[in-house]
């Protein structure tokens, strides 16, 4: 069974995961904004669309943002 939050099949096929390609294509500022925007999107719509699954997706993006910040807090474009 696939995991629609952590490893959706449509984002993990091929040699590179979609999130890694997105990060590589963006500046740090753009990537942090992308992660923040996805957190907002999934929290915004969870009651109308996928409920708990959307909250878990928001959590996934927030965790990714926290990990990026923890890795290099001085690279935060919003600081």
N, CA, C and O atoms as a CHARMM CRD file, in Angstrom:
* protein
*
  316
    1    1 UNK  N      0.84300  -1.18700   0.00000 PROA 1      0.00000
    2    1 UNK  CA     0.00000   0.00000   0.00000 PROA 1      0.00000
    3    1 UNK  C      0.88200   1.24200   0.00000 PROA 1      0.00000
    4    1 UNK  O      1.89400   1.28400   0.69900 PROA 1      0.00000
    5    2 UNK  N      0.51400   2.22700  -0.76100 PROA 2      0.00000
    6    2 UNK  CA     1.30900   3.44800  -0.84600 PROA 2      0.00000
    7    2 UNK  C      0.96200   4.39300   0.29500 PROA 2      0.00000
    8    2 UNK  O     -0.10300   4.29800   0.90500 PROA 2      0.00000
    9    3 UNK  N      1.87900   5.30000   0.56500 PROA 3      0.00000
   10    3 UNK  CA     1.69100   6.31500   1.60300 PROA 3      0.00000
   11    3 UNK  C      1.46000   7.64400   0.90400 PROA 3      0.00000
   12    3 UNK  O      2.40700   8.22300   0.37100 PROA 3      0.00000
   13    4 UNK  N      0.22000   8.15000   0.88900 PROA 4      0.00000
   14    4 UNK  CA    -0.08100   9.36700   0.13500 PROA 4      0.00000
   15    4 UNK  C      0.50500  10.63600   0.73900 PROA 4      0.00000
   16    4 UNK  O      0.45900  11.69400   0.11000 PROA 4      0.00000
   17    5 UNK  N      1.05500  10.55000   1.94600 PROA 5      0.00000
   18    5 UNK  CA     1.64700  11.72200   2.58700 PROA 5      0.00000
   19    5 UNK  C      3.15900  11.73000   2.42300 PROA 5      0.00000
   20    5 UNK  O      3.72100  12.71200   1.93900 PROA 5      0.00000
   21    6 UNK  N      3.82000  10.65900   2.81700 PROA 6      0.00000
   22    6 UNK  CA     5.28300  10.63900   2.83700 PROA 6      0.00000
   23    6 UNK  C      5.93300  10.13200   1.55600 PROA 6      0.00000
   24    6 UNK  O      7.04200  10.55300   1.22700 PROA 6      0.00000
   25    7 UNK  N      5.28200   9.25300   0.83700 PROA 7      0.00000
   26    7 UNK  CA     5.85900   8.69100  -0.38900 PROA 7      0.00000
   27    7 UNK  C      4.79800   8.43400  -1.45200 PROA 7      0.00000
   28    7 UNK  O      4.58000   7.28300  -1.82900 PROA 7      0.00000
   29    8 UNK  N      4.14000   9.46800  -1.94100 PROA 8      0.00000
   30    8 UNK  CA     3.14500   9.21600  -2.98700 PROA 8      0.00000
   31    8 UNK  C      3.82900   8.72700  -4.26400 PROA 8      0.00000
   32    8 UNK  O      4.85200   9.26900  -4.68400 PROA 8      0.00000
   33    9 UNK  N      3.24600   7.69800  -4.86800 PROA 9      0.00000
   34    9 UNK  CA     3.85500   7.10200  -6.06400 PROA 9      0.00000
   35    9 UNK  C      4.12000   8.11800  -7.16500 PROA 9      0.00000
   36    9 UNK  O      5.15100   8.04900  -7.83300 PROA 9      0.00000
   37   10 UNK  N      3.20700   9.05500  -7.36000 PROA 10     0.00000
   38   10 UNK  CA     3.34500   9.99700  -8.47000 PROA 10     0.00000
   39   10 UNK  C      4.44100  11.04000  -8.24500 PROA 10     0.00000
   40   10 UNK  O      4.73600  11.81100  -9.15800 PROA 10     0.00000
   41   11 UNK  N      5.05400  11.08800  -7.06100 PROA 11     0.00000
   42   11 UNK  CA     6.16200  12.01500  -6.80800 PROA 11     0.00000
   43   11 UNK  C      7.49800  11.31100  -6.61100 PROA 11     0.00000
   44   11 UNK  O      8.53500  11.96700  -6.50900 PROA 11     0.00000
   45   12 UNK  N      7.48000   9.98800  -6.55700 PROA 12     0.00000
   46   12 UNK  CA     8.71400   9.26800  -6.25100 PROA 12     0.00000
   47   12 UNK  C      9.15300   8.32100  -7.36500 PROA 12     0.00000
   48   12 UNK  O     10.02500   7.48100  -7.14300 PROA 12     0.00000
   49   13 UNK  N      8.57800   8.43500  -8.53400 PROA 13     0.00000
   50   13 UNK  CA     9.00400   7.58000  -9.63200 PROA 13     0.00000
   51   13 UNK  C     10.23100   8.19300 -10.29400 PROA 13     0.00000
   52   13 UNK  O     10.37000   9.41500 -10.35300 PROA 13     0.00000
   53   14 UNK  N     11.10400   7.35100 -10.78400 PROA 14     0.00000
   54   14 UNK  CA    12.32600   7.84200 -11.42500 PROA 14     0.00000
   55   14 UNK  C     13.47700   7.92800 -10.45000 PROA 14     0.00000
   56   14 UNK  O     13.39700   7.42800  -9.32700 PROA 14     0.00000
   57   15 UNK  N     14.54800   8.56700 -10.88800 PROA 15     0.00000
   58   15 UNK  CA    15.77800   8.62000 -10.10000 PROA 15     0.00000
   59   15 UNK  C     15.79700   9.71400  -9.04600 PROA 15     0.00000
   60   15 UNK  O     16.55300   9.62400  -8.07800 PROA 15     0.00000
   61   16 UNK  N     14.98600  10.73800  -9.21500 PROA 16     0.00000
   62   16 UNK  CA    15.00900  11.85700  -8.27900 PROA 16     0.00000
   63   16 UNK  C     13.58200  12.12000  -7.79700 PROA 16     0.00000
   64   16 UNK  O     12.62700  12.05600  -8.57000 PROA 16     0.00000
   65   17 UNK  N     13.46400  12.41300  -6.52400 PROA 17     0.00000
   66   17 UNK  CA    12.15300  12.71700  -5.96800 PROA 17     0.00000
   67   17 UNK  C     11.76100  14.14200  -6.36400 PROA 17     0.00000
   68   17 UNK  O     12.61800  15.02100  -6.45600 PROA 17     0.00000
   69   18 UNK  N     10.49800  14.36200  -6.59200 PROA 18     0.00000
   70   18 UNK  CA     9.99100  15.65200  -7.05800 PROA 18     0.00000
   71   18 UNK  C     10.42600  16.80800  -6.15000 PROA 18     0.00000
   72   18 UNK  O     10.83900  17.85400  -6.64900 PROA 18     0.00000
   73   19 UNK  N     10.33900  16.63600  -4.83500 PROA 19     0.00000
   74   19 UNK  CA    10.68900  17.71400  -3.90000 PROA 19     0.00000
   75   19 UNK  C     12.15300  18.11700  -4.05000 PROA 19     0.00000
   76   19 UNK  O     12.49100  19.28800  -3.88400 PROA 19     0.00000
   77   20 UNK  N     13.01800  17.16500  -4.36100 PROA 20     0.00000
   78   20 UNK  CA    14.43600  17.47200  -4.55600 PROA 20     0.00000
   79   20 UNK  C     14.66300  18.25100  -5.84800 PROA 20     0.00000
   80   20 UNK  O     15.51800  19.13500  -5.89800 PROA 20     0.00000
   81   21 UNK  N     13.90500  17.92900  -6.88600 PROA 21     0.00000
   82   21 UNK  CA    14.00600  18.67300  -8.14100 PROA 21     0.00000
   83   21 UNK  C     13.49700  20.10100  -7.95400 PROA 21     0.00000
   84   21 UNK  O     14.07900  21.04500  -8.48900 PROA 21     0.00000
   85   22 UNK  N     12.42000  20.25900  -7.20000 PROA 22     0.00000
   86   22 UNK  CA    11.88600  21.59500  -6.92000 PROA 22     0.00000
   87   22 UNK  C     12.91800  22.42300  -6.16600 PROA 22     0.00000
   88   22 UNK  O     13.16700  23.57700  -6.51500 PROA 22     0.00000
   89   23 UNK  N     13.52100  21.83500  -5.13100 PROA 23     0.00000
   90   23 UNK  CA    14.53400  22.54900  -4.35000 PROA 23     0.00000
   91   23 UNK  C     15.70200  22.97200  -5.22900 PROA 23     0.00000
   92   23 UNK  O     16.19800  24.09300  -5.11400 PROA 23     0.00000
   93   24 UNK  N     16.13800  22.07700  -6.10500 PROA 24     0.00000
   94   24 UNK  CA    17.27900  22.37100  -6.97100 PROA 24     0.00000
   95   24 UNK  C     16.98200  23.49000  -7.96800 PROA 24     0.00000
   96   24 UNK  O     17.89200  24.19500  -8.40600 PROA 24     0.00000
   97   25 UNK  N     15.70900  23.65000  -8.32400 PROA 25     0.00000
   98   25 UNK  CA    15.32200  24.64400  -9.32200 PROA 25     0.00000
   99   25 UNK  C     15.06100  26.02500  -8.73000 PROA 25     0.00000
  100   25 UNK  O     14.85000  26.98700  -9.46900 PROA 25     0.00000
  101   26 UNK  N     15.07400  26.13000  -7.38900 PROA 26     0.00000
  102   26 UNK  CA    14.70500  27.38700  -6.74600 PROA 26     0.00000
  103   26 UNK  C     15.84200  27.96600  -5.92500 PROA 26     0.00000
  104   26 UNK  O     16.76100  27.26000  -5.51200 PROA 26     0.00000
  105   27 UNK  N     15.75600  29.26300  -5.70100 PROA 27     0.00000
  106   27 UNK  CA    16.65500  29.88300  -4.72800 PROA 27     0.00000
  107   27 UNK  C     16.18100  29.47000  -3.33600 PROA 27     0.00000
  108   27 UNK  O     15.08700  28.92400  -3.18800 PROA 27     0.00000
  109   28 UNK  N     16.98900  29.72700  -2.33100 PROA 28     0.00000
  110   28 UNK  CA    16.59100  29.41600  -0.95000 PROA 28     0.00000
  111   28 UNK  C     15.31700  30.16200  -0.58700 PROA 28     0.00000
  112   28 UNK  O     14.41100  29.58600   0.01500 PROA 28     0.00000
  113   29 UNK  N     15.24000  31.42300  -0.94400 PROA 29     0.00000
  114   29 UNK  CA    14.05700  32.22800  -0.64900 PROA 29     0.00000
  115   29 UNK  C     12.80800  31.63200  -1.30500 PROA 29     0.00000
  116   29 UNK  O     11.76300  31.52300  -0.66400 PROA 29     0.00000
  117   30 UNK  N     12.91300  31.25400  -2.55700 PROA 30     0.00000
  118   30 UNK  CA    11.78200  30.65700  -3.26300 PROA 30     0.00000
  119   30 UNK  C     11.38200  29.33000  -2.62500 PROA 30     0.00000
  120   30 UNK  O     10.19500  29.05600  -2.44700 PROA 30     0.00000
  121   31 UNK  N     12.36200  28.51600  -2.28400 PROA 31     0.00000
  122   31 UNK  CA    12.07800  27.19800  -1.71200 PROA 31     0.00000
  123   31 UNK  C     11.42100  27.31400  -0.33900 PROA 31     0.00000
  124   31 UNK  O     10.46600  26.59100  -0.05600 PROA 31     0.00000
  125   32 UNK  N     11.91300  28.21000   0.52100 PROA 32     0.00000
  126   32 UNK  CA    11.27300  28.41600   1.82100 PROA 32     0.00000
  127   32 UNK  C      9.83500  28.88400   1.61600 PROA 32     0.00000
  128   32 UNK  O      8.93700  28.44100   2.33400 PROA 32     0.00000
  129   33 UNK  N      9.60400  29.76000   0.66300 PROA 33     0.00000
  130   33 UNK  CA     8.25400  30.21900   0.36200 PROA 33     0.00000
  131   33 UNK  C      7.36400  29.10500  -0.14600 PROA 33     0.00000
  132   33 UNK  O      6.18300  29.03900   0.19800 PROA 33     0.00000
  133   34 UNK  N      7.92500  28.23300  -0.96100 PROA 34     0.00000
  134   34 UNK  CA     7.18800  27.07400  -1.46600 PROA 34     0.00000
  135   34 UNK  C      6.74400  26.17900  -0.31500 PROA 34     0.00000
  136   34 UNK  O      5.59000  25.75600  -0.25900 PROA 34     0.00000
  137   35 UNK  N      7.66100  25.89500   0.60000 PROA 35     0.00000
  138   35 UNK  CA     7.32200  25.04700   1.74200 PROA 35     0.00000
  139   35 UNK  C      6.26200  25.70100   2.62500 PROA 35     0.00000
  140   35 UNK  O      5.30600  25.04900   3.04400 PROA 35     0.00000
  141   36 UNK  N      6.43400  26.98300   2.90200 PROA 36     0.00000
  142   36 UNK  CA     5.45900  27.71300   3.72600 PROA 36     0.00000
  143   36 UNK  C      4.09300  27.75700   3.04300 PROA 36     0.00000
  144   36 UNK  O      3.06100  27.57400   3.68800 PROA 36     0.00000
  145   37 UNK  N      4.09900  27.99900   1.74500 PROA 37     0.00000
  146   37 UNK  CA     2.84900  28.06400   0.99600 PROA 37     0.00000
  147   37 UNK  C      2.08600  26.74300   1.02100 PROA 37     0.00000
  148   37 UNK  O      0.86000  26.73400   1.12400 PROA 37     0.00000
  149   38 UNK  N      2.80100  25.64200   0.92800 PROA 38     0.00000
  150   38 UNK  CA     2.13600  24.34700   0.98200 PROA 38     0.00000
  151   38 UNK  C      1.57200  24.06500   2.36900 PROA 38     0.00000
  152   38 UNK  O      0.50800  23.45800   2.49000 PROA 38     0.00000
  153   39 UNK  N      2.26200  24.49100   3.40600 PROA 39     0.00000
  154   39 UNK  CA     1.70500  24.36900   4.76800 PROA 39     0.00000
  155   39 UNK  C      0.36600  25.09600   4.83900 PROA 39     0.00000
  156   39 UNK  O     -0.62600  24.54600   5.31600 PROA 39     0.00000
  157   40 UNK  N      0.35100  26.32400   4.36400 PROA 40     0.00000
  158   40 UNK  CA    -0.87300  27.12700   4.40000 PROA 40     0.00000
  159   40 UNK  C     -1.97500  26.46600   3.58200 PROA 40     0.00000
  160   40 UNK  O     -3.11600  26.37200   4.03500 PROA 40     0.00000
  161   41 UNK  N     -1.63700  26.00800   2.38200 PROA 41     0.00000
  162   41 UNK  CA    -2.62900  25.39900   1.49000 PROA 41     0.00000
  163   41 UNK  C     -3.32000  24.20800   2.15200 PROA 41     0.00000
  164   41 UNK  O     -4.54700  24.12000   2.15600 PROA 41     0.00000
  165   42 UNK  N     -2.53600  23.30500   2.70400 PROA 42     0.00000
  166   42 UNK  CA    -3.12900  22.09500   3.26400 PROA 42     0.00000
  167   42 UNK  C     -3.91600  22.37400   4.54300 PROA 42     0.00000
  168   42 UNK  O     -4.93000  21.72200   4.79200 PROA 42     0.00000
  169   43 UNK  N     -3.47400  23.31800   5.34800 PROA 43     0.00000
  170   43 UNK  CA    -4.24500  23.68300   6.53400 PROA 43     0.00000
  171   43 UNK  C     -5.53700  24.38800   6.12200 PROA 43     0.00000
  172   43 UNK  O     -6.59000  24.16800   6.72000 PROA 43     0.00000
  173   44 UNK  N     -5.45000  25.22400   5.10900 PROA 44     0.00000
  174   44 UNK  CA    -6.60100  25.99200   4.64400 PROA 44     0.00000
  175   44 UNK  C     -7.74100  25.07400   4.18200 PROA 44     0.00000
  176   44 UNK  O     -8.90900  25.34000   4.46600 PROA 44     0.00000
  177   45 UNK  N     -7.39800  24.00100   3.47400 PROA 45     0.00000
  178   45 UNK  CA    -8.41700  23.19700   2.80900 PROA 45     0.00000
  179   45 UNK  C     -8.80200  21.91300   3.52000 PROA 45     0.00000
  180   45 UNK  O     -9.68700  21.20300   3.04200 PROA 45     0.00000
  181   46 UNK  N     -8.17200  21.58200   4.64500 PROA 46     0.00000
  182   46 UNK  CA    -8.35800  20.25300   5.22100 PROA 46     0.00000
  183   46 UNK  C     -9.81800  19.91500   5.53700 PROA 46     0.00000
  184   46 UNK  O    -10.21400  18.75600   5.40800 PROA 46     0.00000
  185   47 UNK  N    -10.61500  20.88200   5.94100 PROA 47     0.00000
  186   47 UNK  CA   -12.01800  20.59400   6.28300 PROA 47     0.00000
  187   47 UNK  C    -12.87300  20.34200   5.03400 PROA 47     0.00000
  188   47 UNK  O    -13.86100  19.61100   5.10100 PROA 47     0.00000
  189   48 UNK  N    -12.50700  20.92900   3.92100 PROA 48     0.00000
  190   48 UNK  CA   -13.29400  20.78100   2.70500 PROA 48     0.00000
  191   48 UNK  C    -12.81900  19.63800   1.80500 PROA 48     0.00000
  192   48 UNK  O    -13.55700  19.20100   0.92200 PROA 48     0.00000
  193   49 UNK  N    -11.59700  19.15200   2.01900 PROA 49     0.00000
  194   49 UNK  CA   -11.09200  18.19000   1.05300 PROA 49     0.00000
  195   49 UNK  C    -10.71900  16.85400   1.69300 PROA 49     0.00000
  196   49 UNK  O    -11.52600  15.92400   1.67400 PROA 49     0.00000
  197   50 UNK  N     -9.53400  16.73700   2.25100 PROA 50     0.00000
  198   50 UNK  CA    -9.03200  15.42300   2.67200 PROA 50     0.00000
  199   50 UNK  C     -8.84100  15.25200   4.17400 PROA 50     0.00000
  200   50 UNK  O     -8.23400  14.27100   4.60300 PROA 50     0.00000
  201   51 UNK  N     -9.34100  16.17900   4.98200 PROA 51     0.00000
  202   51 UNK  CA    -9.30200  16.02300   6.43000 PROA 51     0.00000
  203   51 UNK  C     -7.91000  15.76600   6.99200 PROA 51     0.00000
  204   51 UNK  O     -6.97300  16.52800   6.75200 PROA 51     0.00000
  205   52 UNK  N     -7.79700  14.69400   7.73300 PROA 52     0.00000
  206   52 UNK  CA    -6.54900  14.36500   8.42100 PROA 52     0.00000
  207   52 UNK  C     -5.37300  14.19900   7.45200 PROA 52     0.00000
  208   52 UNK  O     -4.24600  14.57300   7.77500 PROA 52     0.00000
  209   53 UNK  N     -5.63000  13.64700   6.28000 PROA 53     0.00000
  210   53 UNK  CA    -4.54500  13.49500   5.29300 PROA 53     0.00000
  211   53 UNK  C     -3.93700  14.84700   4.93900 PROA 53     0.00000
  212   53 UNK  O     -2.71600  14.95900   4.83400 PROA 53     0.00000
  213   54 UNK  N     -4.75700  15.87100   4.75300 PROA 54     0.00000
  214   54 UNK  CA    -4.23700  17.20300   4.44300 PROA 54     0.00000
  215   54 UNK  C     -3.47200  17.78900   5.62400 PROA 54     0.00000
  216   54 UNK  O     -2.45900  18.46000   5.42600 PROA 54     0.00000
  217   55 UNK  N     -3.93700  17.55100   6.84400 PROA 55     0.00000
  218   55 UNK  CA    -3.18300  18.02100   8.01600 PROA 55     0.00000
  219   55 UNK  C     -1.83500  17.33000   8.10000 PROA 55     0.00000
  220   55 UNK  O     -0.84500  17.95300   8.48400 PROA 55     0.00000
  221   56 UNK  N     -1.78100  16.06500   7.75000 PROA 56     0.00000
  222   56 UNK  CA    -0.49100  15.35000   7.74200 PROA 56     0.00000
  223   56 UNK  C      0.42700  15.85800   6.64100 PROA 56     0.00000
  224   56 UNK  O      1.64600  15.89000   6.81300 PROA 56     0.00000
  225   57 UNK  N     -0.14800  16.25200   5.51500 PROA 57     0.00000
  226   57 UNK  CA     0.66000  16.83900   4.44500 PROA 57     0.00000
  227   57 UNK  C      1.21800  18.19000   4.89300 PROA 57     0.00000
  228   57 UNK  O      2.38000  18.50000   4.63300 PROA 57     0.00000
  229   58 UNK  N      0.39600  18.98700   5.56300 PROA 58     0.00000
  230   58 UNK  CA     0.88600  20.26700   6.09500 PROA 58     0.00000
  231   58 UNK  C      2.01800  20.01700   7.07800 PROA 58     0.00000
  232   58 UNK  O      3.02400  20.72700   7.06800 PROA 58     0.00000
  233   59 UNK  N      1.85500  19.01800   7.91900 PROA 59     0.00000
  234   59 UNK  CA     2.89500  18.65800   8.88300 PROA 59     0.00000
  235   59 UNK  C      4.17300  18.23100   8.16500 PROA 59     0.00000
  236   59 UNK  O      5.26900  18.57000   8.61200 PROA 59     0.00000
  237   60 UNK  N      4.05500  17.49700   7.06700 PROA 60     0.00000
  238   60 UNK  CA     5.21600  17.04400   6.30000 PROA 60     0.00000
  239   60 UNK  C      6.00300  18.25300   5.77200 PROA 60     0.00000
  240   60 UNK  O      7.22800  18.30400   5.87900 PROA 60     0.00000
  241   61 UNK  N      5.27600  19.22400   5.19900 PROA 61     0.00000
  242   61 UNK  CA     5.94600  20.41500   4.67700 PROA 61     0.00000
  243   61 UNK  C      6.54700  21.26000   5.79800 PROA 61     0.00000
  244   61 UNK  O      7.62900  21.82400   5.63400 PROA 61     0.00000
  245   62 UNK  N      5.86400  21.35200   6.92200 PROA 62     0.00000
  246   62 UNK  CA     6.40300  22.09500   8.06100 PROA 62     0.00000
  247   62 UNK  C      7.65400  21.41700   8.59900 PROA 62     0.00000
  248   62 UNK  O      8.62600  22.09300   8.93600 PROA 62     0.00000
  249   63 UNK  N      7.64300  20.10000   8.68100 PROA 63     0.00000
  250   63 UNK  CA     8.82700  19.36700   9.14200 PROA 63     0.00000
  251   63 UNK  C      9.98900  19.58400   8.18300 PROA 63     0.00000
  252   63 UNK  O     11.13200  19.74500   8.61000 PROA 63     0.00000
  253   64 UNK  N      9.69900  19.58700   6.90200 PROA 64     0.00000
  254   64 UNK  CA    10.74500  19.82600   5.89800 PROA 64     0.00000
  255   64 UNK  C     11.32000  21.23200   6.06000 PROA 64     0.00000
  256   64 UNK  O     12.53500  21.41900   5.98100 PROA 64     0.00000
  257   65 UNK  N     10.45400  22.21600   6.28600 PROA 65     0.00000
  258   65 UNK  CA    10.90500  23.58700   6.50500 PROA 65     0.00000
  259   65 UNK  C     11.75500  23.67500   7.77300 PROA 65     0.00000
  260   65 UNK  O     12.80300  24.32200   7.77200 PROA 65     0.00000
  261   66 UNK  N     11.31700  23.03800   8.83600 PROA 66     0.00000
  262   66 UNK  CA    12.09400  23.03100  10.08200 PROA 66     0.00000
  263   66 UNK  C     13.46500  22.39200   9.87400 PROA 66     0.00000
  264   66 UNK  O     14.47000  22.89700  10.37500 PROA 66     0.00000
  265   67 UNK  N     13.50800  21.29100   9.14000 PROA 67     0.00000
  266   67 UNK  CA    14.78500  20.62100   8.88100 PROA 67     0.00000
  267   67 UNK  C     15.72000  21.49500   8.05400 PROA 67     0.00000
  268   67 UNK  O     16.92200  21.54000   8.31600 PROA 67     0.00000
  269   68 UNK  N     15.18100  22.18300   7.06600 PROA 68     0.00000
  270   68 UNK  CA    16.00600  23.08400   6.26100 PROA 68     0.00000
  271   68 UNK  C     16.56200  24.21200   7.12800 PROA 68     0.00000
  272   68 UNK  O     17.73700  24.56400   7.02300 PROA 68     0.00000
  273   69 UNK  N     15.71600  24.76900   7.97700 PROA 69     0.00000
  274   69 UNK  CA    16.13500  25.86000   8.85100 PROA 69     0.00000
  275   69 UNK  C     17.15800  25.36500   9.87000 PROA 69     0.00000
  276   69 UNK  O     18.14900  26.04500  10.13900 PROA 69     0.00000
  277   70 UNK  N     16.92100  24.19400  10.43000 PROA 70     0.00000
  278   70 UNK  CA    17.84300  23.62400  11.41700 PROA 70     0.00000
  279   70 UNK  C     19.20800  23.34100  10.80000 PROA 70     0.00000
  280   70 UNK  O     20.23900  23.52200  11.44700 PROA 70     0.00000
  281   71 UNK  N     19.20700  22.89700   9.54700 PROA 71     0.00000
  282   71 UNK  CA    20.44800  22.60400   8.83800 PROA 71     0.00000
  283   71 UNK  C     21.29300  23.85800   8.65600 PROA 71     0.00000
  284   71 UNK  O     22.51600  23.81300   8.78400 PROA 71     0.00000
  285   72 UNK  N     20.63500  24.98000   8.35500 PROA 72     0.00000
  286   72 UNK  CA    21.36500  26.22400   8.12200 PROA 72     0.00000
  287   72 UNK  C     20.50400  27.42300   8.50900 PROA 72     0.00000
  288   72 UNK  O     19.94900  28.08600   7.63300 PROA 72     0.00000
  289   73 UNK  N     20.37900  27.71800   9.82500 PROA 73     0.00000
  290   73 UNK  CA    19.50100  28.80000  10.25500 PROA 73     0.00000
  291   73 UNK  C     19.90900  30.18100   9.75200 PROA 73     0.00000
  292   73 UNK  O     19.08200  31.09100   9.70800 PROA 73     0.00000
  293   74 UNK  N     21.18400  30.34600   9.37100 PROA 74     0.00000
  294   74 UNK  CA    21.64000  31.64800   8.89600 PROA 74     0.00000
  295   74 UNK  C     21.32600  31.84400   7.42200 PROA 74     0.00000
  296   74 UNK  O     21.57900  32.91200   6.86400 PROA 74     0.00000
  297   75 UNK  N     20.78200  30.82800   6.80100 PROA 75     0.00000
  298   75 UNK  CA    20.40800  30.89600   5.39200 PROA 75     0.00000
  299   75 UNK  C     18.91300  31.19300   5.25300 PROA 75     0.00000
  300   75 UNK  O     18.37200  31.11200   4.15000 PROA 75     0.00000
  301   76 UNK  N     18.24600  31.53300   6.34800 PROA 76     0.00000
  302   76 UNK  CA    16.80900  31.83800   6.31000 PROA 76     0.00000
  303   76 UNK  C     16.60300  33.16100   5.58600 PROA 76     0.00000
  304   76 UNK  O     17.02800  34.20600   6.07800 PROA 76     0.00000
  305   77 UNK  N     15.95900  33.13100   4.42700 PROA 77     0.00000
  306   77 UNK  CA    15.78200  34.37500   3.66800 PROA 77     0.00000
  307   77 UNK  C     14.81200  35.34800   4.32700 PROA 77     0.00000
  308   77 UNK  O     14.72900  36.50500   3.91400 PROA 77     0.00000
  309   78 UNK  N     14.08300  34.90600   5.33300 PROA 78     0.00000
  310   78 UNK  CA    13.11700  35.78300   5.98400 PROA 78     0.00000
  311   78 UNK  C     13.68400  36.46200   7.22700 PROA 78     0.00000
  312   78 UNK  O     13.02300  37.28900   7.85400 PROA 78     0.00000
  313   79 UNK  N     14.90400  36.10300   7.56700 PROA 79     0.00000
  314   79 UNK  CA    15.52400  36.68300   8.78000 PROA 79     0.00000
  315   79 UNK  C     15.96100  38.11200   8.53500 PROA 79     0.00000
  316   79 UNK  O     16.49800  38.75600   9.43500 PROA 79     0.00000
